[in-house]
Amino acid sequence: MKDDKDTQTVNLQLTPAYDQRDEISLYDICCIFIKYKLHIIAATLFFTIASLVYAFVVSPVYEAVAYLAPPNERDIAGLNIFYLDIEGLSIPTSPEKVFNKYLMNFYSRSIRRQYFDTNNLLEKLANKNAGNVNEEKVFENSFNNLLSFRKSDEDKNIILPQLMAKEAEHASLWLNEFIYFVDTETVSSLKKDVKKVIALKKQSINDNIILVREHAKKKRFDEIQRLSEKDDINSRTIENKITALKNKSRKELKDGILVLEESNNIAKKLGIGGPISFAAGNKSTESSDLLINLGDMPGYTRGFEALSAELEFLKDRKNKDS
């Protein structure tokens, strides 16, 4: 190993080699410009003239841009009502859904064509000197393809509709009119949906009312039937009781007549014409007095005259049920 005293530090500085061929001389540059001045002037004139021709020949295109934001909850409060909840119908009830419906209508080709025809844009966009005009081509190239929208870079909820036209006034006017036209169509569509839902809800309520009425009618009919059957049963029961009482009364009358006839026959055989009065010593005498209550005495003691009269009355009586 060497000693530190024998070690020396050497600083090396590298100097790039100089080549005179790398120098740029202003004189040489001027010579080149002078040599090719005609080419340079010709190229400059060519591009200048081409720019002027393009500026005068090609029509300028202007772009109009608007700002659209979703509606507030208060703006669509009329849609958030109880009768909109019907299966099978999609009614937008939130600002996002309503705004999406608006954007769908904004992109709708039929609505764009309707605006195009309603405002007679064909006469304003078609070349009058072109002869036969292809309406579909004019609509697509001069309006439909130039109308679009994009989301704002600052706020994704903001939509920027844009329309390009050859005249700035047309671009701004047509874009604002179309935005209002789409808004009107969207509101009209929502109203139709709401009316349709209301009509269906009314129909549903009417159907329920009819069902309730039919149920109540059937219930009343069943109750009337039940009461009628009950009344029939009660009537038959009463009639049976009345018949039984009549039969009993007739039987009692018939039995009474038989008893009276037997007593009358006995009285005739015994020669008892009038009622018998019993005196002391068990002797009987006839009396002209009518004895009605004779206690346990036999019926013939009344005499055949009274018995015959009663029998005649009972047999001639028309109402034999009492």
Secondary structure, 3 states (H helix, E strand, C coil): CCCHHHCCCCCCCCCCCCCHHHCCCHHHHHHHHHHCHHHHHHHHHHHHHHHHHHHHHCCCCEEEECCECCCCCHHHHHHCCHHHCCCCCCCCCCHHHHHHHHHHHHHCHHHHHHHHHHCCHHHHHCCHHHCCCCHHHHHHHHCHHHEEEEECCCCCCCEEEEEEECCHHHHHHHHHHHHHHHHHHHHHHHHHHHHHHHHHHHHHHHHHHHHHHHHHHHHHHHHHHHHHHHHHHHHHHHHHHHHHHHHHHHHHHHHHHHHHHHHHHHHHHHCCCCCEEECCCCCEEECCCCCCCCCCCCHHHHCHHHHHHHHHHHHHCCCCCC
